[in-house]
Amino acid sequence: MVNGTGINFSGLASGLDTNAIVSQLVALERIPIQLIESQKDQQQAKLNKINQLADLVKGLQTKAEGLSSLQEFYAFSVGGSFEGSLTVSAGAGAVAGTHTVEVLSTSGTDRWSFDGVADSTTNLAGGAGETVDFTVNGTSYSILVDAGASSLEAIASQINNEAGDDVTATVVNTGTEASPSYKLLLSSDHQGGDGRITGISSSVAGLTIDGTPADVDGNPVSANHVSVGTNAVAIIDGLEITRTTNDFSDVLGGVSLSVLAETTGEVTFTVEPDKDAIKTKIEEFIEAYNEVIDFINTQNTYTPPEEDGEAGTSGVLFGDGLLQSVKQSFSSALFNIDAATVAADTEGYSTLSLIGIKTSSDGTLELNSTTFDEKFDANLEALADLFVDTDGFERDPAAVANTAAWYQDTTADSGLMATLVRNIDQLFGSIEDNDPDVDLKGIFDLRRDAINSRIKGLNEQIQQKEDRLDDYEQDLIMRFARLEELMGALNAQGASLGAALTQLG
């Protein structure tokens, strides 16, 4: 037999199954390696579970961030009879209230058409030096037309090349297929009165236009003035407001408002807190919280053996201090309410349980919709104040990085969600406005580093033992090869001696 070393032996001389013997001896020596590999698998399983827990905690943090400020916490609905005249929506930064809008005019785009020609491909210039002139958006243009390339199509293309940031030139047929009338249409790319095209004229022989501007009221005077650029004007809550476009979203904080058409008098719309949307955010937070707690509970479970001799079963992270650290971090943020604050609370908004978010026996949260709705309807501001940080985060200037004080808000109002977000930051060794020169590591990072270090050490042990095992296997092969050679020689000598004795007899 030829093995990896090129040495031939098969046990024919000795009568031994030398291959099987070597394999079994090597397998026995591999047992310590298998034990180390099992340890490595256990460490990798722990690392996988820690990463899974980290993802769940980060998911919870995202939900908490969505409830940590007034802009994020509030959701609004818009009601009223304004269909066809307005589009209105409310979001972060909106304030509940009723508003009136009267649309006096909508925004218009300034457009001019030159007099029609029968053929859009025929050159129109009579000679050199002929131009099309106009001013828009504060820039004056004088398009010098090449007599040899002065068709309507060519002039439109030239205008777009030279003035395309401010106008768009197109060629349209306002006649029929049998009797066409091609016109060069020039449209401003800027809405409103400030976007009007002024001083429009043509010295091109075959391209004419009456460039008389609109009157002071914005009415067209020239038949070539297709539409006049006008501003949108609306009276919002009694104040007349002008915009060059139909978008008035910068008027009312958090309210996106666009006008669609003039109205005959005022229309009214209301902005109201959307209970269902806010409750959905809180329910999503509770769901994310419970996913973390369920994971921790599962990992912290130990099931004793049912029969003698059997091993009990437990979670991969059973007994790991990380699980308790995460739970303590959550508890500190959500349930560690100052007793004086609770005592001074006469309306019942100082704790989660008072607004209908109860803790179950297994540590998960449960929302009592009836209680929550009552609290929502009675005092939404107080309910929101429990969740959000209304005065921002300030750290003690003397706080040392990666200590508890580093994540502590020194202002009067911290908000449960903002506090939870910072506590989770601490678990991962990160927080907004960290000093970039400070390397912070939270418990998740420390646990990962420790496990990765163990895995690295186990890999090194496995490699060392594999190297020694390779040497051991090669040594066995050499030893058995020599044994086969010796046995073969002895067998040959015995055969020769037997033959000699036979002849003598």
C-alpha positions in Angstrom: 0.0 0.0 0.0 1.2 3.6 -0.7 0.4 6.1 1.9 0.9 9.9 2.0 4.6 9.5 2.8 5.3 7.2 -0.2 6.2 4.3 2.1 4.7 0.9 1.2 3.4 -1.4 3.8 0.3 -3.6 4.1 0.9 -6.0 6.9 1.5 -8.9 4.5 4.8 -9.8 6.1 3.7 -9.5 9.7 0.1 -10.6 9.2 -1.0 -7.5 11.1 -3.6 -4.9 9.7 -1.1 -2.1 10.2 -3.3 0.5 8.5 -6.1 -0.1 11.0 -3.6 -0.1 13.9 -2.2 3.3 12.9 -5.7 4.7 12.3 -6.9 3.6 15.7 -3.8 4.9 17.5 -4.1 8.3 15.7 -7.8 8.3 16.6 -7.0 7.8 20.3 -4.5 10.7 20.2 -7.1 12.9 18.5 -9.6 12.7 21.4 -8.0 15.7 23.2 -8.3 17.7 20.0 -12.0 16.8 19.8 -12.5 17.9 23.4 -11.0 21.2 22.6 -13.1 21.5 19.4 -16.1 20.9 21.5 -15.1 23.7 23.9 -14.6 26.0 20.8 -18.1 25.1 19.5 -19.5 26.0 23.0 -17.8 29.3 22.9 -19.0 30.0 19.4 -22.5 29.1 20.4 -22.2 31.6 23.2 -20.9 34.3 20.9 -23.8 33.6 18.5 -26.4 34.0 21.3 -24.7 37.2 22.5 -24.9 38.6 19.0 -28.6 37.6 18.9 -29.3 39.3 22.2 -27.4 42.4 21.0 -29.6 42.6 17.9 -32.7 42.4 20.1 -31.5 45.1 22.5 -30.6 47.4 19.6 -34.0 46.8 18.1 -35.6 47.8 21.5 -33.4 50.9 21.5 -34.7 52.0 18.1 -38.3 51.7 19.4 -37.4 53.6 22.6 -35.8 56.4 20.5 -39.1 56.7 18.7 -40.7 57.7 22.0 -37.9 59.7 23.5 -38.7 63.2 22.3 -42.0 65.1 21.8 -41.4 65.3 18.0 -40.9 61.5 17.9 -43.6 60.6 20.4 -46.5 62.5 18.9 -48.4 61.4 15.9 -51.2 63.5 14.5 -54.3 63.1 12.3 -55.8 65.8 10.2 -59.6 66.3 9.7 -61.8 68.8 7.9 -63.6 69.5 4.7 -60.9 70.7 2.3 -60.8 68.1 -0.4 -59.9 69.6 -3.8 -58.5 72.8 -2.3 -55.7 71.6 0.0 -53.5 68.7 0.8 -52.6 68.6 4.5 -50.7 66.2 6.7 -49.2 66.5 10.2 -46.1 64.9 11.6 -43.2 65.6 14.1 -43.4 69.0 15.6 -47.1 69.6 14.9 -49.3 71.1 17.6 -53.0 70.1 18.2 -55.3 72.9 17.0 -57.8 74.2 14.4 -56.7 76.2 11.4 -58.4 78.2 8.7 -57.1 78.7 5.1 -58.4 80.8 2.3 -56.6 80.3 -1.0 -56.7 83.6 -3.0 -54.5 82.3 -5.8 -52.3 79.4 -6.7 -48.8 79.5 -8.1 -48.5 79.6 -11.9 -45.6 79.1 -14.3 -44.7 81.7 -16.9 -44.9 80.5 -20.5 -44.6 82.2 -23.9 -45.1 80.9 -27.4 -43.7 82.4 -30.6 -45.8 82.8 -33.7 -46.4 79.5 -35.6 -44.5 78.3 -38.6 -45.6 75.7 -41.2 -42.4 73.6 -41.0 -40.3 73.0 -37.8 -37.3 71.9 -39.8 -37.0 74.9 -42.1 -34.3 77.5 -41.3 -35.8 80.8 -40.1 -32.9 83.2 -39.9 -32.3 85.7 -42.7 -28.7 86.2 -42.0 -25.9 86.4 -39.4 -26.3 88.1 -36.0 -30.0 87.3 -35.4 -30.9 86.5 -31.8 -33.6 85.4 -29.4 -33.4 87.4 -26.2 -35.1 87.1 -22.7 -34.4 87.5 -19.0 -35.4 85.0 -16.3 -34.4 84.5 -12.7 -32.2 87.6 -12.8 -30.2 86.3 -15.8 -30.3 87.8 -19.3 -29.8 85.6 -22.3 -29.1 86.5 -25.9 -29.2 83.3 -28.0 -27.2 83.9 -31.2 -28.8 81.9 -34.0 -26.7 80.3 -36.7 -28.4 81.0 -40.0 -27.5 77.6 -41.3 -29.1 75.9 -38.3 -32.0 78.1 -37.5 -35.0 75.7 -37.7 -37.5 75.8 -34.9 -36.1 72.4 -33.6 -32.5 73.8 -33.8 -33.4 77.0 -32.0 -35.2 75.0 -29.2 -32.2 72.8 -28.8 -29.8 75.8 -28.6 -31.9 77.5 -26.0 -32.0 74.4 -23.9 -28.2 74.1 -24.2 -27.5 77.7 -23.2 -30.3 78.5 -20.8 -31.5 75.1 -19.7 -31.0 76.0 -16.0 -33.7 78.6 -16.2 -36.1 77.7 -19.1 -37.3 74.8 -21.1 -37.9 75.2 -24.8 -40.2 72.8 -26.7 -41.8 72.6 -30.2 -45.5 71.9 -30.3 -47.9 71.6 -33.2 -51.0 73.7 -32.4 -52.5 73.0 -35.9 -53.5 69.8 -37.6 -51.6 67.1 -39.4 -52.8 68.4 -42.7 -52.3 72.1 -41.8 -49.6 72.2 -39.0 -48.7 75.3 -37.0 -45.5 74.7 -35.1 -44.7 77.0 -32.2 -41.7 77.4 -30.0 -42.9 77.3 -26.4 -40.7 78.8 -23.8 -41.5 77.8 -20.1 -39.8 79.2 -17.0 -38.2 76.6 -14.7 -39.0 78.9 -11.8 -42.6 79.1 -10.4 -44.3 82.3 -9.3 -44.0 86.0 -10.1 -40.3 86.0 -9.5 -39.9 83.3 -12.2 -41.4 85.3 -15.0 -39.7 85.5 -18.4 -39.3 89.2 -19.2 -37.9 91.2 -22.1 -38.6 88.4 -24.6 -38.0 89.3 -28.2 -36.7 87.8 -31.5 -34.7 89.4 -34.4 -34.8 86.1 -36.3 -36.5 86.9 -39.6 -39.0 83.9 -39.5 -39.5 83.8 -35.7 -41.8 86.5 -34.3 -43.3 87.3 -30.9 -45.1 90.1 -29.1 -43.2 90.4 -25.9 -45.5 92.9 -24.1 -45.4 92.0 -20.4 -48.5 91.3 -18.3 -50.3 94.2 -16.6 -49.9 95.1 -12.9 -52.7 92.6 -12.0 -50.9 89.7 -13.6 -53.2 89.5 -16.6 -51.6 88.7 -20.0 -51.5 91.5 -22.6 -49.8 89.7 -25.4 -51.5 86.8 -27.2 -48.1 85.1 -27.1 -48.2 85.1 -23.3 -49.6 81.6 -22.7 -49.6 81.8 -18.9 -48.4 84.3 -16.5 -46.1 83.3 -13.6 -48.0 84.2 -10.4 -47.4 83.6 -6.7 -49.6 81.5 -4.5 -51.4 83.6 -1.9 -53.3 82.2 1.0 -54.8 83.6 4.2 -53.8 81.2 7.0 -55.2 81.7 10.4 -56.0 85.3 9.4 -52.5 86.1 8.0 -51.9 86.7 4.3 -48.9 84.7 3.1 -47.3 84.6 -0.3 -45.2 81.8 -1.7 -43.7 81.3 -5.2 -44.9 77.7 -5.2 -48.0 76.1 -3.9 -46.2 74.7 -0.9 -46.9 76.4 2.4 -45.3 73.6 4.6 -43.0 76.1 6.3 -45.9 78.1 7.9 -47.3 75.8 10.6 -44.8 73.8 12.5 -45.0 70.1 11.7 -47.8 70.6 9.1 -47.3 69.9 5.4 -49.7 72.1 3.5 -50.1 72.6 -0.2 -52.8 74.6 -2.0 -54.5 73.1 -5.0 -57.2 75.6 -6.1 -58.7 78.9 -5.1 -61.4 78.7 -2.4 -64.6 80.6 -2.0 -64.0 81.7 1.5 -62.3 79.9 4.4 -61.8 76.2 4.7 -61.0 74.6 8.1 -58.9 71.7 9.2 -58.0 70.3 12.6 -54.8 68.7 13.8 -55.4 66.2 16.6 -53.2 63.6 18.4 -53.7 60.3 16.7 -54.3 57.9 19.6 -54.1 54.8 17.5 -50.8 55.8 16.0 -49.2 56.7 19.4 -50.6 53.5 21.0 -49.1 51.5 18.1 -45.7 53.0 18.8 -46.0 52.0 22.5 -47.2 48.5 21.6 -44.2 48.1 19.2 -41.9 49.1 22.1 -43.6 46.6 24.4 -43.2 43.9 21.8 -39.5 44.6 21.3 -39.0 44.7 25.1 -40.8 41.4 25.6 -38.6 39.8 22.9 -35.5 40.7 24.9 -37.0 39.5 28.2 -38.3 36.2 26.6 -34.8 35.6 25.2 -33.2 36.2 28.6 -35.8 34.0 30.4 -35.1 31.2 27.9 -31.4 31.4 28.3 -31.6 31.5 32.1 -33.7 28.3 32.2 -32.3 25.1 33.6 -34.2 21.8 33.2 -33.0 19.0 35.6 -32.6 15.5 34.3 -35.7 13.3 34.4 -33.7 10.1 35.1 -30.6 9.2 37.0 -27.5 9.5 34.9 -28.9 12.0 32.5 -27.6 15.5 32.2 -29.9 18.5 32.7 -30.4 21.1 30.0 -30.0 24.8 30.1 -29.7 27.8 27.8 -26.3 28.5 26.2 -25.9 31.6 28.2 -27.2 30.1 31.5 -25.6 31.9 34.4 -23.9 34.5 32.2 -23.7 37.8 34.0 -24.6 39.6 30.7 -28.2 38.6 31.0 -28.6 40.0 34.5 -26.8 43.2 33.4 -29.2 43.8 30.6 -32.2 43.2 32.9 -30.8 45.6 35.5 -30.2 48.2 32.9 -33.8 48.0 31.8 -35.1 48.0 35.3 -33.0 51.1 36.3 -34.3 53.1 33.3 -38.0 52.1 33.4 -38.9 51.2 37.0 -36.4 53.1 39.3 -38.7 56.1 39.9 -37.9 58.4 42.7 -40.4 57.8 45.6 -40.9 61.6 46.0 -42.0 61.9 42.4 -44.5 59.1 42.8 -45.8 60.6 46.1 -46.3 64.0 44.5 -48.2 62.5 41.5 -51.8 63.3 42.1 -53.0 62.4 38.6 -51.3 59.0 38.2 -48.7 59.6 35.4 -45.5 59.0 37.2 -45.0 55.2 36.4 -45.7 52.8 33.6 -48.1 50.8 35.7 -50.2 53.9 36.5 -50.9 54.5 32.8 -51.7 50.8 32.1 -48.4 49.2 31.3 -48.1 46.4 33.8 -45.2 44.0 34.5 -46.1 40.3 34.3 -44.7 37.6 36.6 -42.1 36.6 34.0 -40.9 40.2 33.6 -42.6 41.0 30.3 -44.8 44.0 29.8 -48.5 44.1 29.1 -50.7 47.0 28.0 -54.1 47.5 29.5 -55.8 49.4 26.7 -58.7 50.6 28.8 -56.4 52.3 31.4 -54.1 53.7 28.7 -57.0 55.2 26.7 -58.4 56.9 29.9 -55.0 58.4 30.7 -54.5 59.4 27.1 -57.8 61.2 27.0 -57.5 62.8 30.4 -54.0 64.4 30.0 -51.9 63.5 27.0 -49.2 66.0 27.9 -48.6 64.3 31.2 -48.6 60.9 29.6 -46.1 62.1 27.0 -43.9 63.7 29.7 -43.5 60.2 31.3 -41.9 58.9 28.1 -40.0 61.9 26.6 -37.0 64.1 27.7 -38.5 67.6 27.4 -35.4 69.5 28.5 -32.6 67.7 26.7 -29.5 65.8 28.0 -26.8 67.4 30.0 -23.8 65.5 31.5 -21.9 66.5 34.6 -18.7 68.1 33.2 -16.7 66.2 35.8 -18.1 62.8 34.7 -15.5 60.2 33.8 -16.0 58.4 30.5 -17.6 55.0 30.7 -18.8 55.5 34.3 -22.5 55.7 35.3 -22.2 59.4 35.7 -21.1 59.7 32.1 -24.6 58.6 31.0 -26.5 60.4 33.7 -28.8 63.3 32.7 -28.4 66.2 35.2 -31.5 68.1 34.0 -34.8 67.9 35.8 -36.6 65.8 33.2 -35.0 62.7 31.7 -37.9 60.7 30.4 -38.1 56.9 30.6 -37.4 56.3 27.0 -34.4 58.7 26.8 -33.0 57.1 29.9 -33.4 53.7 28.5 -31.7 54.7 25.3 -28.7 56.0 27.3 -28.6 52.8 29.4 -28.5 50.7 26.3 -25.7 52.9 25.0 -23.8 52.1 28.1 -24.2 48.4 27.5 -22.5 48.9 24.1 -20.0 51.5 25.3 -21.3 54.3 23.1 -23.3 57.5 23.5 -23.8 60.6 21.4 -21.2 63.3 21.8 -18.6 60.9 23.0 -15.1 62.2 23.0 -13.6 60.6 19.8 -10.3 60.0 21.6 -12.0 58.0 24.3 -12.3 54.3 23.6 -15.4 53.1 25.5 -16.4 49.4 25.8 -19.6 48.2 27.2 -20.4 44.8 28.6 -21.4 43.4 25.2 -18.0 44.4 23.8 -16.1 43.0 26.8 -18.0 39.7 26.6 -17.4 39.4 22.9 -13.7 40.2 23.3 -13.3 37.6 26.1 -15.0 34.9 24.0 -13.1 35.7 20.8 -9.9 35.6 22.9 -10.9 32.1 24.2 -11.7 30.9 20.6 -8.4 32.2 19.4 -6.6 30.4 22.2 -8.4 27.2 21.5 -7.6 27.4 17.8 -4.0 27.7 18.6 -4.2 24.7 20.9 -5.9 22.7 18.2 -3.3 23.7 15.6 -0.4 22.7 17.9 -2.0 19.4 18.7 -2.8 18.8 15.0 0.9 19.4 14.1 2.1 17.0 16.9 -0.5 14.4 15.7 0.8 14.7 12.2 4.3 14.0 13.4 3.0 11.1 15.6 1.2 9.6 12.6 4.3 9.8 10.4 6.4 8.3 13.2 4.0 5.3 13.5 4.0 4.8 9.8 7.8 4.7 9.7 7.9 2.3 12.7 5.4 -0.1 11.1 7.2 0.2 7.7 10.5 -0.9 9.4 8.6 -3.7 11.2 7.3 -5.0 7.8 10.7 -4.8 6.3 12.2 -6.7 9.2 9.4 -9.3 9.2 9.8 -9.6 5.4 13.5 -10.3 5.7 13.0 -12.8 8.5 10.3 -14.6 6.5 12.6 -14.8 3.5 15.5 -16.2 5.6 13.1 -18.8 7.2 11.9 -19.8 3.8 15.5 -20.2 2.5 16.4 -22.2 5.6 13.4 -24.5 5.2 14.2 -25.1 1.6 17.8 -26.0 2.5 16.7 -28.4 5.2 14.3 -30.1 2.8 17.2 -30.7 0.3 19.4 -32.2 3.0 16.7 -34.5 4.1 
